[in-house]
Amino acid sequence: MSYKAIYDQSILQKELFWKEQAKKLDWHKEPSVILSQNEKGFYHWFEDGEINTSYLCLDYHVKNGRGDQTALIYDSPVAHTTEKYTYAQLTTAVAKFAGGLQRLGIGKGDTVIIYMPMIPEAIIAMLACARIGAIHSVVFGGFAPHELAMRIDDSHPKAVISASYGIEFDRIIPYKAMVDQGIAESVHKPLHKIYFQRKKNYDELNGIDEYDFNELMNAAPVDCVPVQSTDPLYILYTSGTTGKPKGIIRDHGGYATALKFSMDHVYNVHAGDVFWAASDVGWVVGHSYIVYGPLLHGCTTILYEGKPIRTPDAGAFWRVISEYNVKVMFTAPTAIRAIKKEDHEGDLLKQYDLSCLKHLFLAGERCDPPTYYWIKDLLNIPVIDHWWQTETGWPMVGIMMGVEQLEPKAGSAGLPVCGYDIHILSDDGVELGNGKEGYIAAKLPLPPGCLPTLWRNDDRFIAGYLQHFPGYYQTGDGGYKDEDGYVYIMGRVDDVINVSGHRLSTGEMEELVASHPAVAECAVMGIADELRGQRPVALVVLKDGKHLDELALEDDLVHLIREKIGAIAYFRNAAIVKRLPKTRSGKILRKTMRKIADGVAFDIPSTIDDPGILDEIRQKFAERKLGMAFENQLQQ
């Protein structure tokens, strides 16, 4: 079947299309209701079906003869460790740890936070929660305790599962101390804390509400608990335009259906193939394509601890691909740009046999054409830059390599994936023609696997995603289509920035900057960064009577952002200005300032209260060499 034929069927015959896809799963109770709406108009898939995602990822394959196949490869250069788990071994480990959780009184509907480094126990914990119907919320290990505390207070977990420490290069990250600090800051107090001891007796556990992960593994294994298709599998928090993160809910049945479909039709992999998503389990890519997608599909998945692009061996990517016979790899453009910088001629790549690698997928941020062509020419295989979101859980736009291997276009994210009816709309909801940039929206209902709502916050779900364009899901991204239907993603239209593929809230950073006793007013914006895509910069107006050295203030704010959000924000620069450019109604012109920093031509907004301030901002950016326009001048 051609791409057009299968795509058209998914749009015009939605229920029939997804009913057929759902039949490929082993349901405890097959659904008879395929698509429904609740009293608020929210859509649900397969609402009367019963299923268990952990069963589909593990027990199903063991029962069908894949017990001896490798399910998980753990490769950790930082810990000098490699391990392999067969499907049978992983099933046993998950069943035992699930029994340990049940012994603590954790069960169906309870929430559990997982705050761990990239180690097998993180995946075991995720699948164990799914096995007993508990809802897991994985918090990225690079987040500071303040971010952990916010997620504890929103999700009200019965337990926190963590580890004694993480490893970053040659530095030990004390996870237990960070968990203690996060819980001390949170209002909600979890009943149980569980720690995986990377070295025996590394932490002193109190024996009251702190437990050793391995001791819980001594429990008797337990069977999977059937849950409703619409029950939450997990909560994954993503940055909003305010300081409070949004809890994206993912259901069991729709998510499993969508992931299985995507592994075959989008990524073109099959049971027994090796699939590597070079991400972290704390992000949506890690959930969907390190853990659930590959295991649902009977593939071998790779869990890599460390940063391949920042180790002494810039050829780490190629070593892993060659050593483990990776068929398809998925990473962020930031990683490719870093490899290009370190090994521009590809000498390290030439040391390895990469004939196993058939496709490279990129996502998380827009891939610039020079980087796209560099890696495409180097690997001489199809390179697919595709696009999706934490909210959707699986690709929205791309080239469906398992259907029809159409030619990608540099700079484009590809064509709409089955189930996503993509439109480009003006601010007042009018459909825009080819080549005209507007808001990217998807006509409702979204396909299975996408968020049904936000965790305990239907009103924020409506306001953030459904209200602006009734009948559509607003993605928050802008872009356009060309005459062939290819979609081009131009970036966020809200105050969320993309740093190395990670979405971070400038609103939250502004709240933190504004908390400094010398700051009267501030604006944080994302400016272009050659390696990371974007990075945050703060412009600060001091309170009257406050006289502070600019670099001293910058140092204060860098430490504050690192402490409260984490090093992941890559906040490095703050500049003092006399005033901020605003409209007459008081809105700060962040977009205009970004264009100044990036050296992009623009018209001076007619609504600005004082056009002269833009020259002062340009002078400040030039003085501090902030932004690509001024960094490029420096290099020249």
N, C-alpha and C positions, 0 to 999 in steps of 0.2 A: 504494500500500500504506500502511496506517495505521501509526502508531508502534508500537502494541501488536503488530500482526501481524509487522512486521519484527524487533522486539525479541525476541518469543517464538521466532521462527525461529532467531535468533542464539544463543539459550540452549539450545533443545531439539535443534537440528540444527547444532551448532557446525562440524563438519568440512565439511558440505555448504555451509553459509553462507559460510565463509571461502575455500573452494575456488572458489566463484563470484566472489568479490571479487578473488582472486589472478589470475584469468583476464584481468582488466582491465590487467595489466602485461605488458610485453614481456620475457619471460624468455629468457635464453640457453638454459636447459633447464627446461622446465616441471616442477614437482614432482609426484610420484606419491604421496608420503607427505605427508599434510596435517598430522597431529598425531602427535607421538611423545613418549616419555619416555626419559631416559637412566637409567643405573644408579643415580643418586641420586634419581630420581623427578622431576627437573626437566623441564618441558615445553618442546618446541621445535615451531615451525611450519615446514612446507615444507622439511624437512631435506635432501632430495635435490635440491632445486632449485638452479639456478645463475643468477646475476643480477648486475647492477652498477647501483648507485643513481645514480652520476654519469651513466651512459648514459641512464637513465630521465628524469633532470632536464634533460638537454641534447640529446645526439645524437638521441634519439628524436623530439624536437619538430622539430629541423632536418630530419630525414628525412621528417617528415610535414607539411611546408609551413609551419612556424611560425618559420623562421629569421629572418625580418624583423620578427617581433613583439618588442616590448620585454619582456625578461625581468626586468631589474633597474633600478630607479631609485634612484640615490644622491643624497640631499638632505642637505647639511651646512651649516646656518647658521653653525656655529662656524668652518668653513674657507671659508665664502663660496663653496661649490662645489656644482654639480649635474652629474651624469653619467647617461647612459642606456646600457645594454648590450642589444643584441638577443640573441635566443637564439643566433644564429650567432656573434656577437662573443664572447659569454661562453663558448661551447663552445671557440672557438679559444684564448682566454686560458687556460682551464683545461687544455686539452690540452698547451699549451706549458709551463706551469708544472709539470704532471705529468711532462713530459719532463725538466725541470730537476731535479726530485726524484729521478727514476730515475738521472740522471747522477751523483748523489751516492751512489748505492747503496741508496736507499730503495725498498722494494717491499712486496709482499704480506705482511701480518702484522706489519710494523714499526709502532711507535707514533711519533706526531709531536704535540708540543704546539703549539698556536696561541694566542698571547697578544697580541692586537691590538685596536686601537680599532675603531669601527664604520665601516670603510672597505671598498670592494669587494674589496680584496686578501684580506681575511679570508674572504670567501665563496669566492673563487677558490682559496685554500689548502685549505679544507674539501673542496670538490668535486674538487680535484686529488688529494688523499689518497684519497678514495673511488674515483677513477678507476683508480688503480694498486693498490688493495687494501690500502693502508696505513690504520692505525687512527688517527683524529685525536682529540685531547682538547683542546677549547677551554677556556681558563681565562679567566674574566671579567677584563677589563682593570682593573676597580676593586679587585681583590685586591692585597694587599701582597706583596712578594717572599717572605716567609715562607710564605704560602699557595701560591705558585708552587713553592717548593722542595719542599713536601710532595707536591705532585702529580707533580713530576719524579721523586721517589724512589719513588712508587708505580707510575707507568706506565712508567718506564725508556725515555723517548723517544730515538730515534736523532737527532732534530733538534728544535729549537725555532724556530718562525716568529714573528717579531714585527715591530714597526715602530719608526721612530726616535722617534716621540712620539705622544701623544694630546692632545686639546684638551678642556678642561673650562671652559666659559665663556671667560674671557680668559687662562686658565692653561695652560701647557704641561706635560704629564705625560711625563717622560723614560723611555720604555719600555725603551730599551736599557740604561740604568743599572739599572733594576729587574730586567731579565733577568740582567744580570751579577751582581747581588746575590743573586738567587734561586739561580743556579747555584753561586755561591760557598758558599752555605749547604747545598746539596744534596749528598748522598753520591754519587748517580749523576751522571755528567757526560755530557751529550749530545755526540755527535761533531760536530754541525753546528749553527750558528746563522745564521738567515736573516733579514735586516732589509729591510723596505720603507722606502726613503728618501722621506719626504714632501717633503723639499727636497733637491735634488741635493747629494751629498757632505755631508749633515748630520752623519753619524756617521763616525768613523774606523774602518774595518773592517780587521782584521789581515791579511786575504788568506790566512790559513791554515785556520781553521775558521769564519770569519765571511764571509757571502756577501751580495751585493746581490740583493734580490728580483727586480729588473728584469733583471739579468744572467741569472738562471735562466730568465726568460721568453724568452730568445733561443734556447732549446733547440728542437729539432724536436718537433712535436706527437706525442703517443703515443695509441694506441687504448686503450679501456677493457679492463681485466683482469677476466674473469668470476671471481666468487667464490661460495662456498657461501652459500646463503640464511642459514644460521646463523652465518656468520663475522661478527665484530664490525665494524660501521661506525664506531662511535665509543665513547669512554669519556667520561662526563660526571660530574664529581664533585659530590656533594651533601653537606650537613652531616649528620653523625650526632650521637648524644648524647655521643660522646667526641670528643677533639680530632682524630682521624684521619678525613679525609673518606672517603666511600664512592664507589667507582668504579662507576657505573651503566653496564652494557653495553647497547648497542643493536645489533640484528642488521640485516642488509640486507633480506632478503625480507619478514619479518613487518612491519617498520617501514614499508617502502614500501607494502605492502598496506593497512595501517591508516591511513596518512596520506592516501592517495588516497581511501579510503572516507570519511574525516572531512571532507575538503575539499568533497566533494559532499553528503554526508548530514547532517553537523553544521553546517557553515558556509554551505552553500547557495551556493557559488561554482562557476564553470565556467571552462573554458579561455578565455583572453582577458580575463577579469575582473581588476581590480586589487584586491589584498589587502594590507592593512597591519597587521602585528603590531608595535606600538610597544614593542619590547623590545630586548634586546641579544643578540647571537649567543652570548655566554657563558652564557646560560641556556637551559633546555630549550625555552621558547617561541621563542627565536631559532633554535634548531636545527630545530624542527618546523615553525614557521610564518613565519619569515623566509626560511629557506633551502629545506629539503627539501619540505615540503608544497606550497607554491605552485608551485615549479618542477616537481615531479612532475606536477602537475595542469595545467600549461600556462598558469598565471596570470602576471600581472606583480606582482612583489613590491617593496616599498619598504624601503630601508635608510636609516634616519634617524640621522645623527650629531649628538648633542646631547640635551639634555633639554627637550622641548617645554614642560614645566610650569615650568621655571626659567629661561626666557629673558626678555628684556625684553618679548617679544611673547607674552602669555598665550593668544593666538589661533592659535598655531603649529599645533595639531592641525587646526583648521578650515581653515587655509590649505593644508596638505598634502592634506587630503581633497578640497577643491575643485579645487586645481591639477592633481591627478593622477587625478581621477575615481575615487576609492576607493569600491568597492562595499561591502566589509565591513572593519571595523576591529576589532582585538583589543588591549586594553590592560588595565592593572591599576586597581582602584578608587582606589588612591593618586593616580593621575594625575587622575582625575575629581574627587576631593576637592580637589586643588590648584587645578584650573581653577575649581571652584565658589567657592573662597575668593577668587580673584583677580577673577572676573567673575561674581558671583552672579546678576546679571540677564541674563546671556547677550548683552550688547551686542556683544562681539567676534564671537560666532557669527553674529549677524545681518548681518555685513558680507560673508558668503560664501554662495555657492550650494551647499548640501549635498544637493541633490535626488538626487545619485548614491548617497548612503550609504543602504543598505537595512537593515543590522543592525549593532549594536554588541555585541561580546562582551567580558565582563569575567572575569578569573581571576587567580589568584596569592594571593588573600586573600579573606575574606568581604566582600561589599559591604553596608554598612549600609543599611537601608531609606530614610532621608532622602536619601542620595546617589543611590540607585537611582531614586527617584521624581523627583529633581531633573533628572537627565540624561535620563530617559525623557520627561518632559514637555517638556524643552527641545528635544530632537531630534525627538520625535513619531514614533519608529520603534521596532521591537522591541529591547529591551535584554536580553541574556541573560547572567546571571551563572552561569558554569559552573565545574566543578571537576575538576582532575586533578593529577598529580604528575610530578616528574622521573622517577620510577621507571616510570610508565606511558607517558610520551612523547606521549600524546594523550588527549582528554577521556574521563573516566569517567562524569561526570554532567552533564547539560545539557538543553537543548531542541534536538532534532535538526531544525533549521530547513529542511533539505533533504528531510525526510520528511513531517512534519506540524507546522505552525506553531502548536503549543499555547501557551496563555497562561502566561508565566513567573509565578512567585510571588515577591514581594519577600522577601528573607531566605533563600530557598531556592536551591540550586544546580541544581535541576531534577530530571529523571528519569534513571534509569540509561541510559547509552548502550549501543548494541548490543555484545554480547560480555561485558559486565560484570554479573555476577550479584551484586548488592550486598545485604549483610545487616547488620543491627545486632545485635551480640552483647554479652552481659554478660561480665564478667571471666572467668567459668568456661565461656564458650562457648555459653550458652543464647540462643536467638533471642528478641529483645525485641519487644514489640508497638508499634503506632503511638503516636507521641508520647513514647516512652521513650528516653532518651539512653543510648548505649552506644558500643562500639567499632565503627567502620565497617570491614567486611571484605568481600572479594570472593572468591566461591567459585572454586576452581581447576578447570580451567586458566584463566588470564587470556587474553584475546584476543591476536592478533598485535600486535607493536609494543612490548609491555611487556618489562621486564628479564627475561632468562632466568636471570641470576645476577649476582654482583658480580665485578669484575675481580680474578682470581686470589684469590678469597676466598669459596669456597662455604660455609664454616662460618659466616661472618658473615651471609651471605644467609639461611641457614636460621634462625639465631638471631634475626635482626632482622625477618624477614617471615613465616616459615612455622611457627615453633615454637609460638607462643602459642595459635594456633587451627589444629590439624591439618586439612588439606584446604582451608584458606583463605589468602589473602594479607592480612596485617594492614597496613592503610594507615598507622597511627600517628595517625589523626585520629578524633575523636569526633563524634557527631551523632545524628540521629534521622530517621525517616520520618513523614510525615503519612498521613491516611486515603486520600489519592489516590496515594500512592507517591512523592511529592516528597521529596527528600533535603535535610536541613539540616545544614550543616557547622559545628560549634561550635569547632573549633580542635584543636591538637595535644594528644596525651595524653602525649608524651614531653618532653624538654628541648630541643626545637628550637623557635625562635620565628620569626615571620614579620615581617620589617621591609620595608615597601614591596613586599611580594610576594616577597621573597627569604628563603629558609630559611637560618638561621644557628644554630650550635650554642652554647647557653649553657654546655655542658660545656667547650668549647674556651676560651671567655672566662674561665670560672672557673679553668682551669689557668693562664692568663696573669695574672689578678689575684692568684692565690695565689703566683705567682713573685716578687711584690714583697717586698723584705726586711722590711717592717714588718707584713705580713699573716700572721695566724695561721690564719684561717678566713674563708671567704667564700661567698656565694650570689649567683648572677646569675640574674635572672628577667626575663621579658618582661612589661611592663605596657602597658596600652592607651594608644595615641597617636592623637589625633584625625585626623592626616594620614597617618601611616605604618602604622596598624593596630596595631603593637606596636613597642616599643623596649626595649633592655636597661637594667637598673639593677642595680648591685652593692651589696650590704650586706656590710660588712667588719668583722671582729673583729681588733683589733690584738694583736700579740704582747705578752706581759708586759714592761713596762719601756719599751715604745715609745710615745712621745708625738709625734703628728704632727698638724698642722693638717688638718682635714677637706678643705678646698678645695685644699690643696697635694697631698694624697694623690689627690684626684679628678683633678687636673691630670696627675699622674704616670700614672694608670691610663688616662685618656683618650688620652694620647700613646702608651702601650704598646699598647692595642687598635688604634689607628689604624695604628701601625707594623707590627704583626703580622698583622692581619686586613684593615684598610683602612677608609676613611671610610664604606663601605657599612654597617658595623655600627651606625652612628649611636649610639655609646656616648658619653653625655654626663654621667652622674651616678653617683657612688659616695658612700655614706653610711657613717659609722662607727657601729656599734652595740656594746653590751656583750656581747651573745650573740645567737645565732640560735635561732628556735623550732624544736624538734625533737620527734620521737616518742620514746618511751622506748627504742626500738631504735636511735636515732641518726639517723633520716632527717630531713633538713631539710624543713620544711613550705613549700615554694615556692608551691604552689597557694593555700594559705591567705594568704600574704603578697600574692600577686597580687590576691586578692579584696579585701584591705584597701586596696591602692593604687587599685583600680578602683571602690571604693565599693559592692561587691556584698555582699549579705547572705549569711551563712554560719553554720553551726553549728560551735562550737569542737570540734575533733577530740578524741575521748575518749582517744586515745593520746598526747596532748601531754604532755611532761614537766613543763612549767611554763606554765599558761595566762596568767599575768601578763605574760609576755614579749610577748604580742600587743599589749597596750596600749602598751608601750614602742615597738614597731615602728610602730604607728599614730601615735604622737606624733612619731617621727622623720620619717615620711612627711609629716605635716602641717607640721612645722618646715621641711622642705626643699621643700615643695610638689611632692612626687613622686607621680605617679599622677593619673588623671583626677578622682578624688574630691576631691583637694585643689586641683588646678588649677582645677576648676569653682568651688570655694569662693572662690578668689582672684579669679576673673572676676566673681563676683556681688558 
